[in-house]
Amino acid sequence: MLNKMREKLNEGKATVNTRIWSTWPTVVEAAASTGNFDYFEFLAEYAPFTLNDLENFARTCELYGAGSMIKVDFQNRFYVAQKAAACGFQAVLFTDHETPEQVKDSIEKLSPKTPEDAGRFGYPNGRWIGYHPELKQMDYAAMNRSLVKAFMIEKKEAMDHIEEICSIPGVDMVQFGPSDYCMSRGWNCADHKAEIQAEQEKMIQVALAHGVQPRVEVGSLEEAEYYKNLGVKHFCILDQMDILMAAWTGTCGDVKKMADAIEA
């Protein structure tokens, strides 16, 4: 199975994605029908899901020739990441890592168990091998090896070790997480905007210097242009809840105020 995301990374191309909370495949299908996205990210860290949901999410992405990513919790990351990969997900975004050792551990658990890779991921029967163990083992290992491994840099400790983390073989992509980063510093984001921006830009510079691709989350073309000029090629545009809340508190709120002002 061709990994669309790996292909884009290998060719040095830019990507655009959005984050999906819903397990309803029609949401992915509707977004994919616009032709504006290279891949879709399922926020398993935030939303409830079943393994059937993961299969259907991956199927819908494949239907439209799009890649797929899953964002996983830290505590159960090995189980969910391996299950998602076997369901057909092409990338995993790991959260809450603090040390290079934790990053290495996650890469090991998602890498194939071969003499070359020294990973811990076996040969599970599932969607990505066509359900029957007919795919040659070394062909499977190559497909497994193509999984894109991304890491949220969202703890003070992770930023303290950013050079080491970006030097680890197998780290493909990093993204700065301002909310968790501020919590780990005992800060509120609103009070430290300049420091947050400086840390994110430092992460971007270090990542690019080590051949790791930084991804940024943006809400406007102007923001995307700013980061493009810093060398960023990978853009995450909001998420499903952001988009819904903007409509619910914006236009919906405006109309409610108008309606409340109408005299009976």
C-alpha positions as CSV (number, residue, x, y, z in Angstrom):
1,M,0.0,0.0,0.0
2,L,1.5,3.3,-1.1
3,N,2.1,5.7,1.8
4,K,1.0,9.1,0.4
5,M,2.5,11.0,3.3
6,R,5.9,9.3,3.0
7,E,5.8,10.0,-0.7
8,K,5.3,13.7,-0.1
9,L,8.0,13.9,2.5
10,N,10.5,12.0,0.3
11,E,9.8,14.4,-2.6
12,G,10.1,17.5,-0.4
13,K,6.6,18.6,-1.2
14,A,4.3,20.7,1.0
15,T,1.2,19.3,2.7
16,V,-2.0,20.7,4.1
17,N,-4.2,18.8,6.5
18,T,-7.1,19.4,9.0
19,R,-7.9,17.6,12.2
20,I,-11.1,15.6,12.6
21,W,-12.8,14.8,15.9
22,S,-15.7,12.8,14.4
23,T,-15.6,9.1,13.8
24,W,-18.3,9.5,11.1
25,P,-16.6,8.8,7.8
26,T,-18.9,11.2,5.9
27,V,-17.1,14.2,7.6
28,V,-13.8,13.1,6.1
29,E,-15.5,12.4,2.8
30,A,-17.1,15.9,2.7
31,A,-13.8,17.6,3.5
32,A,-11.9,15.4,1.1
33,S,-14.4,16.2,-1.7
34,T,-13.0,19.8,-1.7
35,G,-9.7,18.6,-2.9
36,N,-7.9,21.0,-0.5
37,F,-6.2,18.5,1.8
38,D,-3.3,16.1,1.4
39,Y,-4.2,14.1,4.5
40,F,-6.5,14.0,7.4
41,E,-5.7,13.6,11.1
42,F,-8.0,11.8,13.5
43,L,-7.7,13.2,17.0
44,A,-7.8,10.0,19.0
45,E,-6.3,11.8,21.9
46,Y,-9.5,13.8,22.2
47,A,-12.4,11.8,20.8
48,P,-14.0,8.4,21.5
49,F,-13.5,5.7,18.9
50,T,-13.5,2.0,18.1
51,L,-11.2,0.0,15.9
52,N,-14.0,-0.2,13.3
53,D,-14.0,3.6,13.3
54,L,-10.2,3.6,12.6
55,E,-10.7,1.2,9.6
56,N,-13.5,3.4,8.2
57,F,-11.5,6.6,8.6
58,A,-8.5,5.1,6.8
59,R,-10.8,3.7,4.0
60,T,-12.4,7.1,3.4
61,C,-9.0,8.7,3.1
62,E,-7.9,6.1,0.6
63,L,-11.1,6.5,-1.4
64,Y,-10.0,10.1,-2.1
65,G,-6.3,9.5,-2.5
66,A,-5.5,11.2,0.7
67,G,-3.1,10.3,3.5
68,S,-4.1,9.6,7.1
69,M,-2.6,10.4,10.5
70,I,-3.7,9.5,14.0
71,K,-2.9,11.6,17.1
72,V,-2.5,9.2,20.1
73,D,-2.5,9.5,23.9
74,F,0.9,9.0,25.6
75,Q,-0.2,6.3,28.0
76,N,-1.6,3.7,25.5
77,R,0.4,4.9,22.5
78,F,2.0,1.6,21.6
79,Y,-1.3,-0.3,21.4
80,V,-3.3,2.4,19.5
81,A,-0.4,3.3,17.1
82,Q,0.1,-0.4,16.1
83,K,-3.6,-1.0,15.7
84,A,-4.1,2.2,13.7
85,A,-1.2,1.3,11.4
86,A,-2.7,-2.2,10.8
87,C,-6.0,-0.5,10.0
88,G,-4.2,1.5,7.2
89,F,-3.1,4.8,8.9
90,Q,0.0,6.2,7.3
91,A,1.3,8.4,10.1
92,V,1.2,8.6,13.9
93,L,1.5,11.8,15.8
94,F,2.8,11.1,19.3
95,T,2.0,13.4,22.2
96,D,3.5,14.4,25.6
97,H,7.0,13.0,25.1
98,E,9.6,14.7,27.3
99,T,12.9,12.9,26.7
100,P,14.9,11.5,23.8
101,E,14.6,8.0,25.5
102,Q,10.8,8.2,25.3
103,V,11.0,9.2,21.6
104,K,13.4,6.3,20.8
105,D,11.0,3.9,22.7
106,S,8.0,4.9,20.6
107,I,10.0,4.6,17.3
108,E,11.1,1.1,18.3
109,K,7.6,0.0,19.1
110,L,6.4,1.2,15.7
111,S,9.3,-0.1,13.7
112,P,9.4,-3.6,12.1
113,K,11.0,-6.5,14.0
114,T,13.9,-7.2,11.6
115,P,17.6,-7.4,12.0
116,E,17.9,-4.1,10.1
117,D,15.3,-2.2,12.1
118,A,15.5,-3.8,15.5
119,G,11.9,-2.8,16.2
120,R,9.1,-4.4,18.1
121,F,6.3,-4.4,15.5
122,G,5.4,-7.9,14.1
123,Y,3.4,-9.1,11.2
124,P,-0.3,-8.5,12.1
125,N,-3.0,-9.8,9.8
126,G,-5.1,-6.8,8.9
127,R,-6.0,-4.3,6.2
128,W,-2.6,-3.2,5.4
129,I,-1.4,-6.7,4.4
130,G,-4.7,-7.6,2.6
131,Y,-6.1,-9.7,5.5
132,H,-4.2,-12.8,4.5
133,P,-0.5,-13.4,5.2
134,E,0.5,-13.5,1.6
135,L,2.5,-10.3,1.5
136,K,6.2,-11.2,1.6
137,Q,7.6,-10.5,5.0
138,M,10.4,-8.1,3.8
139,D,7.8,-6.3,1.5
140,Y,5.7,-5.9,4.6
141,A,8.7,-4.6,6.6
142,A,9.4,-2.0,3.9
143,M,5.7,-0.9,4.0
144,N,5.9,-0.7,7.8
145,R,9.1,1.3,7.6
146,S,7.3,3.9,5.5
147,L,5.1,4.9,8.4
148,V,5.5,8.6,9.2
149,K,6.4,9.3,12.8
150,A,5.6,12.7,14.1
151,F,6.0,14.1,17.6
152,M,4.4,17.0,19.5
153,I,7.0,19.2,21.1
154,E,4.8,20.4,23.9
155,K,6.8,20.1,27.2
156,K,9.6,22.2,28.6
157,E,11.6,19.1,28.9
158,A,11.2,18.3,25.2
159,M,12.4,21.8,24.2
160,D,15.3,21.4,26.6
161,H,16.3,18.3,24.5
162,I,15.1,19.5,21.1
163,E,18.6,19.0,19.5
164,E,18.8,15.4,20.7
165,I,15.2,14.6,19.7
166,C,15.6,15.9,16.2
167,S,18.8,13.9,15.9
168,I,17.1,10.6,16.5
169,P,16.7,8.4,13.3
170,G,13.1,7.9,12.5
171,V,11.8,11.3,13.7
172,D,10.1,12.6,10.6
173,M,8.1,15.5,11.8
174,V,7.6,17.8,14.8
175,Q,5.0,20.3,15.9
176,F,5.0,22.7,18.7
177,G,2.2,22.6,21.3
178,P,1.8,25.9,23.0
179,S,-0.9,25.0,25.5
180,D,0.9,22.0,27.0
181,Y,4.2,23.8,26.8
182,C,2.8,26.7,28.9
183,M,1.3,24.3,31.4
184,S,4.7,22.6,31.8
185,R,6.2,26.0,32.5
186,G,3.4,27.1,34.9
187,W,2.3,29.8,32.5
188,N,-0.9,31.0,30.9
189,C,-0.5,31.3,27.1
190,A,-2.0,34.8,27.0
191,D,0.7,36.1,29.3
192,H,3.7,34.7,27.4
193,K,3.0,35.1,23.7
194,A,6.4,36.4,22.8
195,E,8.2,33.6,24.6
196,I,5.9,31.0,23.0
197,Q,6.6,32.3,19.5
198,A,10.3,32.3,20.2
199,E,10.3,28.7,21.3
200,Q,8.2,27.6,18.3
201,E,10.6,29.3,15.9
202,K,13.6,27.7,17.7
203,M,12.0,24.3,17.2
204,I,11.5,25.0,13.5
205,Q,15.1,26.1,13.1
206,V,16.5,23.1,14.9
207,A,14.2,20.6,13.1
208,L,15.2,22.0,9.7
209,A,18.9,21.9,10.6
210,H,18.5,18.1,11.3
211,G,16.4,17.3,8.2
212,V,13.2,16.9,10.3
213,Q,10.1,18.6,8.9
214,P,8.3,21.0,11.2
215,R,4.5,21.3,11.0
216,V,2.6,24.3,12.2
217,E,-1.1,24.8,13.1
218,V,-2.5,27.9,11.5
219,G,-5.9,29.6,11.2
220,S,-5.3,32.0,8.3
221,L,-3.4,32.4,5.0
222,E,-1.4,35.2,6.6
223,E,-0.1,32.9,9.4
224,A,0.8,30.2,6.8
225,E,2.7,32.8,4.7
226,Y,4.7,33.8,7.8
227,Y,5.8,30.2,8.6
228,K,6.4,29.5,4.9
229,N,9.1,32.2,5.0
230,L,10.7,30.4,7.9
231,G,11.1,27.3,5.8
232,V,7.9,25.4,6.9
233,K,6.2,23.3,4.3
234,H,3.6,21.5,6.3
235,F,0.4,23.2,7.5
236,C,-2.4,22.0,9.8
237,I,-5.5,24.1,9.3
238,L,-7.5,24.4,12.5
239,D,-9.6,21.4,13.6
240,Q,-13.2,20.3,13.4
241,M,-14.1,21.8,16.8
242,D,-12.4,25.1,16.0
243,I,-14.4,25.4,12.8
244,L,-17.7,24.6,14.4
245,M,-17.1,26.9,17.4
246,A,-16.2,29.8,15.1
247,A,-19.6,29.4,13.4
248,W,-21.5,28.8,16.6
249,T,-20.1,31.8,18.4
250,G,-19.8,34.0,15.3
251,T,-22.7,34.1,12.9
252,C,-25.0,32.0,15.2
253,G,-24.2,34.3,18.1
254,D,-24.8,37.4,16.0
255,V,-28.2,36.2,14.8
256,K,-29.2,35.2,18.4
257,K,-28.4,38.7,19.6
258,M,-30.5,40.1,16.8
259,A,-33.4,37.8,17.5
260,D,-33.3,38.6,21.2
261,A,-33.5,42.3,20.4
262,I,-36.7,41.9,18.3
263,E,-39.6,43.2,20.2
264,A,-42.5,40.8,20.7
